[in-house]
Amino acid sequence: MAGLRCADVLTQNGVKVTILEGRDRIGGRVHQSNHLGHSVDLGPNWIHGTDHNPIMDLAIETNTATHSWGERQSMFDKRGSPIDEKRTGMYSELAWGIIAKAFTYSNDNSASIPARKSLLDFFEKEVKDEFIELDGAEDSSISNESTTGSPEKDRETLLRVAEMWGAFVGSPIERQSLKFFWLEECIEGENLFVASTYKAILHRVAKVALAKADVQLENKVAKIESRESSVVVTTTTGVSQTFDEVVVTAPLGWLKRNKESFLPKVPPRLSKAIDSISYGQLDKVYITFPKAFWQSSPTNTTSSTYPGFTHWLHPLYATPSPNPHAWNQEALSLASLPSPNAHPTLLFYIYGPTSQHIGNIVTSTPPSKLDAALTKFFEPYYSRLPNYSSTDPFCKPTGLLATAWCNDDLAGYGSYSNFQVGLEEGDVDIQTMRHGMPERRVWIAGEHTAPFVALGTVTGAYWSGEGVARRIVDSYGLDRVGDREERSGGAEAKAKGKEEGISDAGQMNGMGL
């Protein structure tokens, strides 16, 4: 997304652009699959924040369907028994309340918070003050009717619910930096699920670039060498091309593993920044059934009779096999999406150790046996849903799909940046990567260089690509064309007449992405 948006703006300004893409397709982690008989996103599913968000604008422009999930959730305890809806709502409300407090605390006290402190540490401190009425205290905002009657049990459950934060950042909550937790805040507004997938948005962002840029697929970059007045990029096939400027939009995980690809060496402060910012592992497993058996009416795949979110907390009943460490599980019911995008599918979000575990299953299992291996892992969870029967054909999966980004070298063996304990200068690290190496004619873009409110998001990748393109356009003294508010046929037409105004260097070699 960063590279395509960057190419979009540059080409509209008449710049000659070459896109070197390692895959056989565009889009990177923004990608869809029809493996299950209907289209699903393998990468991002969400638009994080709707206020002044260009991705939201593109969704509207492309008639992309979005969905806002209600607050209803379902939970199962460590024995696999359902938690009643009132207690589920209470736990969820308390957990999000503590997260809101943590954002405020991190924002106000970041300079003095020790780098070793985690979000879990904050939760453990705050949870001690919950359910105090059950310990004999007089003041309380929690109704006894919503609790178990055991403060320690309720506190334990609340801490298990807090683990759901891992699915937002791709790493366990005990790894989330409290010092830089404020960097996880997103744009104001709703968080919307992209019901009809990101496909139309991706095509819209790529439209101008595909029409005007030289797109070279299946070209993996091996070396980026800065010279006095140009940059030479060499692919793994040994082919070299020379450019005036190069924008590197590879994921942070790739940068971490390939710093030696840059000549001269990456400057020490930039190298430290790349090493310091962490890279999460968020994956998904889609499981499709003949019908959405968990709905009150198994023949109805579109009603919202069952909550959209389901959490299985510390499932001891699934240990030691298939879940060796009783990792929490959570899923979305895609049967609750609006028509025509609803389908009888459960979308499981997995992260960190669970992602690695499933990734190992994917790589070690023959394709003919993979569905059975994934079913073995996830059956203990979906079998707890209403109306399940092991003999009912409606309850047997018809297809499973695991994303396994943790196994993908071009994705950097992960998903997106996050901020883990031990981080000392997270904000400066982001700014350092965002600056890149313009003195060497090498720029960096991606979700890891985004404005602070959009790190780790599609919007952030889009903005970062646009930001680098603006800086390049300004450095060549061009009249800027192609900003989001100016994107129109007229703006594109103006760009065609700008090639004559580009400096000789810009016309000679062009820009490499």
C-alpha positions as CSV (number, residue, x, y, z in Angstrom):
1,M,0.0,0.0,0.0
2,A,2.8,2.4,0.8
3,G,4.6,1.8,-2.5
4,L,1.5,2.0,-4.6
5,R,0.4,5.3,-3.0
6,C,3.9,6.7,-3.3
7,A,4.0,5.7,-7.0
8,D,0.5,7.2,-7.4
9,V,1.6,10.6,-6.3
10,L,5.0,10.5,-8.1
11,T,3.6,9.5,-11.4
12,Q,0.9,12.2,-11.2
13,N,3.7,14.6,-10.9
14,G,5.3,13.3,-14.1
15,V,8.0,11.3,-12.4
16,K,9.3,8.2,-14.1
17,V,8.7,5.3,-11.6
18,T,9.8,1.7,-11.6
19,I,8.2,-0.7,-9.1
20,L,10.3,-3.8,-8.2
21,E,7.9,-6.2,-6.6
22,G,9.1,-9.5,-5.1
23,R,5.8,-11.3,-5.5
24,D,3.8,-12.2,-8.6
25,R,1.1,-9.7,-7.6
26,I,0.8,-6.2,-6.2
27,G,-0.5,-5.3,-2.7
28,G,1.9,-7.0,-0.3
29,R,0.0,-7.9,2.8
30,V,-3.2,-6.4,1.4
31,H,-4.4,-9.6,-0.4
32,Q,-7.5,-11.7,-0.9
33,S,-8.2,-15.4,-1.4
34,N,-11.1,-17.3,-2.9
35,H,-9.9,-20.6,-1.5
36,L,-13.1,-21.1,0.6
37,G,-15.5,-20.3,-2.2
38,H,-15.8,-16.7,-1.2
39,S,-13.4,-13.8,-1.0
40,V,-11.6,-13.1,2.3
41,D,-8.8,-10.8,3.3
42,L,-5.6,-12.5,4.1
43,G,-4.1,-9.3,5.4
44,P,-5.9,-6.3,7.1
45,N,-9.6,-6.6,7.8
46,W,-10.2,-3.3,9.5
47,I,-10.3,0.5,9.0
48,H,-9.0,1.9,12.2
49,G,-10.7,5.2,12.9
50,T,-13.1,6.9,10.5
51,D,-12.4,10.6,11.2
52,H,-10.4,12.2,8.4
53,N,-9.2,8.8,7.3
54,P,-8.3,8.5,3.6
55,I,-9.0,4.8,3.6
56,M,-12.5,5.5,4.8
57,D,-12.9,8.0,2.0
58,L,-11.7,5.3,-0.5
59,A,-14.1,2.8,0.9
60,I,-17.0,5.2,0.3
61,E,-15.6,6.0,-3.2
62,T,-15.4,2.4,-4.2
63,N,-18.6,1.3,-2.6
64,T,-16.7,-1.0,-0.2
65,A,-19.1,-2.5,2.4
66,T,-18.1,-2.0,6.0
67,H,-19.6,-3.3,9.2
68,S,-19.6,-2.0,12.8
69,W,-19.8,-4.9,15.3
70,G,-22.0,-4.4,18.3
71,E,-20.7,-4.6,21.9
72,R,-22.2,-8.0,22.5
73,Q,-19.7,-10.8,23.0
74,S,-19.6,-14.3,24.2
75,M,-17.0,-15.9,26.5
76,F,-16.1,-19.4,27.7
77,D,-14.1,-20.0,30.8
78,K,-11.1,-22.2,31.3
79,R,-13.2,-25.3,31.7
80,G,-15.1,-24.6,28.4
81,S,-18.3,-23.4,30.1
82,P,-20.1,-20.4,28.8
83,I,-19.9,-17.2,30.9
84,D,-23.3,-15.5,31.1
85,E,-23.9,-12.4,29.0
86,K,-24.1,-10.0,31.9
87,R,-20.7,-11.1,33.3
88,T,-19.2,-11.1,29.8
89,G,-20.3,-7.5,29.3
90,M,-18.9,-6.5,32.7
91,Y,-15.5,-8.1,32.0
92,S,-15.3,-6.5,28.6
93,E,-16.3,-3.1,29.9
94,L,-13.7,-3.2,32.7
95,A,-11.0,-4.4,30.4
96,W,-11.5,-1.6,27.9
97,G,-11.8,0.9,30.8
98,I,-8.4,-0.1,32.0
99,I,-6.9,0.1,28.5
100,A,-8.3,3.7,28.2
101,K,-6.6,4.5,31.6
102,A,-3.4,2.9,30.3
103,F,-3.4,5.1,27.2
104,T,-3.8,8.2,29.4
105,Y,-1.2,7.1,31.9
106,S,1.3,6.3,29.1
107,N,0.7,9.6,27.3
108,D,1.0,11.7,30.5
109,N,4.0,9.8,32.1
110,S,5.9,8.2,29.2
111,A,9.2,9.9,30.2
112,S,9.2,8.5,33.7
113,I,7.8,5.0,33.1
114,P,10.5,2.4,33.3
115,A,11.2,0.7,30.0
116,R,10.7,-2.8,31.6
117,K,7.0,-2.0,32.5
118,S,4.4,-3.8,30.5
119,L,0.7,-3.3,29.8
120,L,0.1,-6.4,31.9
121,D,1.9,-4.8,34.8
122,F,-0.6,-1.9,34.6
123,F,-3.5,-4.3,34.4
124,E,-2.4,-6.3,37.4
125,K,-2.2,-3.1,39.5
126,E,-5.6,-1.8,38.3
127,V,-7.4,-5.2,38.7
128,K,-6.5,-5.1,42.5
129,D,-9.0,-2.2,42.8
130,E,-11.8,-4.0,41.1
131,F,-14.5,-6.2,42.8
132,I,-13.5,-4.5,46.1
133,E,-17.1,-4.7,47.3
134,L,-16.7,-8.5,47.5
135,D,-13.8,-7.9,49.9
136,G,-16.0,-6.0,52.2
137,A,-15.5,-2.5,50.9
138,E,-18.4,-0.1,50.8
139,D,-17.9,1.7,47.5
140,S,-18.4,-0.1,44.2
141,S,-19.7,0.5,40.7
142,I,-20.0,-3.2,40.1
143,S,-23.2,-5.0,40.7
144,N,-23.0,-8.2,42.8
145,E,-25.4,-9.8,40.2
146,S,-22.6,-9.5,37.6
147,T,-19.9,-11.1,39.6
148,T,-19.1,-14.7,40.5
149,G,-19.1,-13.9,44.2
150,S,-15.4,-14.6,44.3
151,P,-13.2,-11.5,43.9
152,E,-10.1,-13.5,43.1
153,K,-11.9,-15.5,40.5
154,D,-13.3,-12.4,38.9
155,R,-9.9,-10.7,38.9
156,E,-8.3,-13.8,37.4
157,T,-10.9,-13.8,34.6
158,L,-10.5,-10.1,34.0
159,L,-6.7,-10.6,33.5
160,R,-7.5,-13.4,31.0
161,V,-9.8,-11.1,29.1
162,A,-7.0,-8.5,29.0
163,E,-5.0,-11.0,27.0
164,M,-7.2,-10.2,24.0
165,W,-4.9,-7.1,23.5
166,G,-2.4,-9.4,21.9
167,A,-4.7,-9.8,18.8
168,F,-4.4,-6.0,18.2
169,V,-0.6,-5.8,18.2
170,G,0.5,-9.4,17.3
171,S,2.3,-10.0,20.5
172,P,1.3,-11.1,24.1
173,I,0.1,-8.4,26.5
174,E,3.2,-9.0,28.8
175,R,5.4,-7.9,25.9
176,Q,3.5,-4.6,25.3
177,S,5.5,-1.6,26.4
178,L,3.6,0.6,28.9
179,K,6.1,3.5,28.3
180,F,5.2,3.6,24.6
181,F,1.6,2.3,24.8
182,W,0.5,5.8,23.7
183,L,1.9,5.0,20.2
184,E,-0.8,2.3,19.8
185,E,-3.6,4.9,19.9
186,C,-5.4,5.2,16.5
187,I,-7.4,7.8,14.6
188,E,-10.6,9.0,16.2
189,G,-13.9,7.4,15.2
190,E,-15.2,3.9,14.7
191,N,-13.2,0.8,14.0
192,L,-14.9,-0.7,11.0
193,F,-14.6,-4.3,9.6
194,V,-14.2,-4.3,5.8
195,A,-17.1,-6.7,5.0
196,S,-16.5,-6.9,1.2
197,T,-12.7,-7.1,1.6
198,Y,-10.0,-4.5,0.7
199,K,-10.0,-5.6,-3.0
200,A,-11.7,-2.5,-4.5
201,I,-9.7,-0.1,-2.3
202,L,-6.4,-1.8,-3.4
203,H,-7.4,-1.5,-7.0
204,R,-8.3,2.1,-6.6
205,V,-5.0,3.0,-5.0
206,A,-3.0,1.0,-7.6
207,K,-4.9,2.4,-10.6
208,V,-2.6,5.3,-11.5
209,A,0.6,3.5,-10.6
210,L,-0.3,0.4,-12.8
211,A,-1.2,2.7,-15.7
212,K,1.9,4.9,-15.6
213,A,4.7,3.1,-13.7
214,D,6.9,0.3,-14.9
215,V,5.8,-2.6,-12.7
216,Q,8.3,-5.5,-12.6
217,L,6.8,-8.5,-10.7
218,E,8.8,-11.4,-9.2
219,N,11.9,-9.2,-8.7
220,K,13.4,-9.6,-5.3
221,V,15.9,-7.0,-4.3
222,A,19.3,-8.2,-3.0
223,K,21.4,-4.9,-2.9
224,I,20.7,-1.2,-2.8
225,E,23.9,0.7,-3.4
226,S,24.1,4.5,-3.0
227,R,26.5,6.3,-5.3
228,E,27.4,9.9,-5.7
229,S,24.5,10.9,-7.9
230,S,22.4,7.7,-8.2
231,V,21.3,4.5,-6.6
232,V,21.9,1.1,-8.1
233,V,19.5,-1.7,-7.2
234,T,20.4,-5.3,-7.9
235,T,17.9,-8.2,-7.8
236,T,18.5,-11.7,-6.7
237,T,18.8,-12.7,-10.4
238,G,21.9,-10.4,-10.7
239,V,20.2,-7.7,-12.8
240,S,21.0,-4.1,-11.8
241,Q,19.1,-0.9,-12.5
242,T,20.1,2.7,-11.8
243,F,17.8,5.3,-10.3
244,D,17.9,8.8,-9.1
245,E,16.0,8.0,-5.9
246,V,14.9,4.7,-4.3
247,V,12.0,4.3,-1.9
248,V,12.1,1.2,0.2
249,T,8.6,0.0,1.2
250,A,9.6,-3.4,2.4
251,P,8.1,-4.4,5.8
252,L,10.0,-3.7,9.0
253,G,10.5,-7.4,9.5
254,W,12.3,-7.5,6.1
255,L,14.5,-4.5,7.0
256,K,15.5,-6.2,10.3
257,R,16.8,-9.2,8.4
258,N,18.3,-7.4,5.4
259,K,20.2,-4.3,6.7
260,E,23.3,-5.7,5.0
261,S,21.6,-5.2,1.6
262,F,22.3,-1.5,1.9
263,L,25.7,-0.1,0.7
264,P,27.2,1.8,2.4
265,K,26.1,0.4,5.7
266,V,22.9,1.7,7.3
267,P,23.9,4.7,9.6
268,P,24.1,3.6,13.3
269,R,21.1,5.5,14.5
270,L,18.9,4.2,11.8
271,S,20.2,0.7,12.4
272,K,19.3,1.0,16.0
273,A,15.8,2.2,15.2
274,I,15.2,-0.7,12.9
275,D,16.4,-3.1,15.6
276,S,14.5,-1.4,18.4
277,I,10.9,-1.3,17.1
278,S,9.3,-4.7,17.3
279,Y,7.5,-6.7,14.7
280,G,4.3,-8.5,15.6
281,Q,3.0,-11.8,14.3
282,L,-0.8,-11.7,13.7
283,D,-2.3,-14.4,11.6
284,K,-5.8,-15.7,10.8
285,V,-7.5,-19.0,10.3
286,Y,-10.8,-19.0,8.5
287,I,-13.1,-22.0,9.0
288,T,-16.2,-22.3,6.8
289,F,-19.2,-24.6,7.5
290,P,-22.2,-25.6,5.4
291,K,-24.4,-23.5,7.6
292,A,-23.8,-21.1,10.6
293,F,-24.9,-23.7,13.1
294,W,-24.2,-21.4,16.0
295,Q,-27.0,-19.0,15.0
296,S,-30.4,-19.7,16.7
297,S,-31.6,-20.9,13.3
298,P,-28.9,-23.0,11.6
299,T,-30.4,-22.4,8.2
300,N,-30.0,-18.6,8.6
301,T,-26.5,-17.4,7.7
302,T,-27.2,-13.7,7.9
303,S,-28.9,-13.0,11.2
304,S,-27.1,-11.5,14.2
305,T,-28.7,-13.8,16.8
306,Y,-25.3,-14.8,18.1
307,P,-22.7,-12.2,19.2
308,G,-20.1,-11.3,16.6
309,F,-17.1,-11.9,19.0
310,T,-16.3,-15.1,20.9
311,H,-13.5,-15.5,23.4
312,W,-12.2,-18.8,24.8
313,L,-10.2,-17.9,27.9
314,H,-7.2,-20.0,29.0
315,P,-8.7,-23.3,27.6
316,L,-7.3,-25.9,29.9
317,Y,-9.5,-28.5,28.3
318,A,-7.4,-28.2,25.2
319,T,-4.1,-29.0,26.9
320,P,-1.6,-30.5,26.5
321,S,-2.8,-31.2,23.0
322,P,-3.7,-29.6,20.7
323,N,-3.1,-26.3,22.6
324,P,0.1,-26.9,24.7
325,H,0.0,-23.7,26.7
326,A,-3.7,-23.0,26.9
327,W,-3.5,-19.9,24.7
328,N,-6.6,-17.8,24.6
329,Q,-8.6,-18.1,21.3
330,E,-11.0,-15.6,19.8
331,A,-13.1,-15.5,16.7
332,L,-15.5,-13.4,14.7
333,S,-18.7,-14.8,13.2
334,L,-18.7,-13.7,9.6
335,A,-22.3,-14.9,9.4
336,S,-23.2,-11.7,11.2
337,L,-22.0,-9.5,8.3
338,P,-24.6,-7.7,6.2
339,S,-25.9,-9.4,3.1
340,P,-24.5,-10.2,0.5
341,N,-21.2,-10.4,2.4
342,A,-22.3,-12.8,5.1
343,H,-21.1,-16.4,5.0
344,P,-21.0,-19.3,7.5
345,T,-17.4,-18.7,8.5
346,L,-15.5,-18.2,11.8
347,L,-12.5,-16.0,11.6
348,F,-9.9,-16.9,14.3
349,Y,-7.3,-14.3,15.1
350,I,-4.1,-15.8,16.4
351,Y,-0.9,-14.0,17.4
352,G,2.6,-14.5,18.8
353,P,3.3,-18.0,20.1
354,T,-0.1,-19.3,18.7
355,S,0.7,-17.8,15.3
356,Q,4.1,-19.6,15.3
357,H,2.5,-22.8,16.4
358,I,0.0,-22.8,13.6
359,G,2.7,-21.7,11.2
360,N,4.7,-24.7,12.1
361,I,1.7,-26.9,11.5
362,V,1.3,-25.3,8.1
363,T,4.9,-25.9,7.1
364,S,5.2,-29.5,8.5
365,T,1.9,-30.9,7.3
366,P,1.3,-32.2,3.8
367,P,-1.3,-30.2,2.0
368,S,-3.7,-33.2,1.8
369,K,-3.7,-33.4,5.6
370,L,-3.6,-29.7,6.5
371,D,-7.4,-29.2,6.9
372,A,-7.5,-32.2,9.4
373,A,-4.6,-30.8,11.4
374,L,-6.1,-27.3,11.6
375,T,-9.5,-28.9,12.5
376,K,-7.9,-30.8,15.4
377,F,-6.5,-27.6,16.8
378,F,-9.7,-25.5,16.5
379,E,-12.4,-28.0,17.1
380,P,-12.2,-27.8,20.9
381,Y,-13.4,-24.1,20.6
382,Y,-16.1,-24.1,17.9
383,S,-17.5,-27.2,19.4
384,R,-18.5,-25.1,22.5
385,L,-20.8,-23.0,20.3
386,P,-24.6,-23.3,20.5
387,N,-26.3,-26.1,18.5
388,Y,-23.0,-28.0,17.9
389,S,-23.2,-31.8,17.4
390,S,-20.3,-33.9,16.3
391,T,-22.8,-36.0,14.2
392,D,-24.4,-33.0,12.5
393,P,-23.0,-32.4,9.0
394,F,-23.7,-28.7,9.4
395,C,-21.0,-28.7,12.1
396,K,-18.2,-30.2,10.0
397,P,-15.9,-27.7,8.3
398,T,-16.0,-27.5,4.5
399,G,-12.9,-25.5,4.2
400,L,-10.0,-24.0,6.3
401,L,-7.5,-21.3,5.4
402,A,-4.5,-20.2,7.5
403,T,-2.7,-17.1,6.5
404,A,0.8,-18.0,7.9
405,W,2.4,-14.6,7.5
406,C,4.8,-15.7,10.1
407,N,6.3,-18.0,7.5
408,D,6.5,-15.4,4.7
409,D,9.9,-14.0,4.0
410,L,8.6,-11.0,2.0
411,A,6.3,-10.1,4.8
412,G,9.3,-10.2,7.2
413,Y,7.9,-13.2,8.9
414,G,5.2,-11.2,10.6
415,S,2.5,-8.6,10.3
416,Y,3.3,-5.1,11.5
417,S,5.2,-3.0,13.9
418,N,4.5,-2.8,17.7
419,F,6.2,-1.5,20.8
420,Q,7.5,-4.0,23.3
421,V,9.0,-3.8,26.8
422,G,12.6,-2.6,26.9
423,L,12.0,0.1,24.3
424,E,13.8,3.3,25.3
425,E,13.2,5.8,22.5
426,G,10.2,4.5,20.5
427,D,9.0,7.8,19.2
428,V,12.5,8.9,18.1
429,D,13.0,5.4,16.5
430,I,9.9,5.9,14.4
431,Q,11.0,9.4,13.4
432,T,14.4,8.1,12.4
433,M,13.0,5.5,10.1
434,R,10.6,8.0,8.7
435,H,13.5,10.3,7.8
436,G,15.3,7.5,6.0
437,M,18.5,8.2,4.2
438,P,17.6,11.1,1.7
439,E,21.3,12.2,1.7
440,R,22.0,8.9,0.0
441,R,18.8,9.1,-2.2
442,V,17.2,6.3,-0.2
443,W,13.8,6.8,1.5
444,I,11.8,4.5,3.7
445,A,8.0,4.1,3.7
446,G,5.6,1.7,5.3
447,E,3.3,1.4,8.3
448,H,6.4,1.5,10.5
449,T,7.1,5.1,9.4
450,A,3.6,6.4,9.6
451,P,2.3,9.3,11.6
452,F,2.0,8.2,15.3
453,V,-1.8,7.9,15.1
454,A,-1.7,5.4,12.2
455,L,1.3,3.1,13.0
456,G,0.6,-0.5,12.1
457,T,-2.4,0.3,9.9
458,V,-3.3,0.4,6.2
459,T,-4.0,4.1,6.7
460,G,-0.5,4.5,8.1
461,A,1.1,2.7,5.1
462,Y,-0.9,4.9,2.7
463,W,0.1,8.1,4.5
464,S,3.7,7.1,4.7
465,G,4.0,6.5,0.9
466,E,2.2,9.7,0.2
467,G,4.5,11.6,2.6
468,V,7.7,10.3,1.0
469,A,6.4,11.1,-2.4
470,R,5.6,14.7,-1.3
471,R,9.2,15.1,0.0
472,I,10.7,13.8,-3.2
473,V,8.4,16.1,-5.3
474,D,9.4,19.1,-3.1
475,S,13.1,18.2,-3.4
476,Y,13.0,18.4,-7.2
477,G,11.1,21.7,-7.1
478,L,7.9,20.3,-8.7
479,D,4.5,21.8,-8.2
480,R,2.8,19.2,-6.0
481,V,0.0,17.2,-7.7
482,G,-1.8,14.1,-6.4
483,D,-2.6,14.9,-2.8
484,R,-5.7,13.1,-1.6
485,E,-7.9,16.2,-1.7
486,E,-6.7,16.9,-5.3
487,R,-7.1,13.4,-6.7
488,S,-9.3,13.7,-9.8
489,G,-9.1,13.3,-13.5
490,G,-8.1,16.9,-13.8
491,A,-5.2,16.4,-11.4
492,E,-4.0,13.4,-13.4
493,A,-4.3,15.4,-16.6
494,K,-2.2,18.2,-15.2
495,A,0.5,15.7,-14.2
496,K,1.0,14.6,-17.8
497,G,2.2,18.1,-18.7
498,K,4.8,18.2,-15.9
499,E,7.4,15.8,-17.4
500,E,9.1,18.6,-19.2
501,G,9.5,20.5,-15.9
502,I,11.4,17.7,-14.1
503,S,15.1,18.2,-13.6
504,D,17.5,16.3,-15.9
505,A,18.3,13.8,-13.1
506,G,14.6,13.0,-12.7
507,Q,14.2,12.3,-16.4
508,M,17.4,10.4,-16.7
509,N,16.9,7.4,-14.3
510,G,13.6,7.9,-12.5
511,M,12.5,6.7,-9.1
512,G,12.7,3.1,-7.9
513,L,10.2,1.6,-5.5
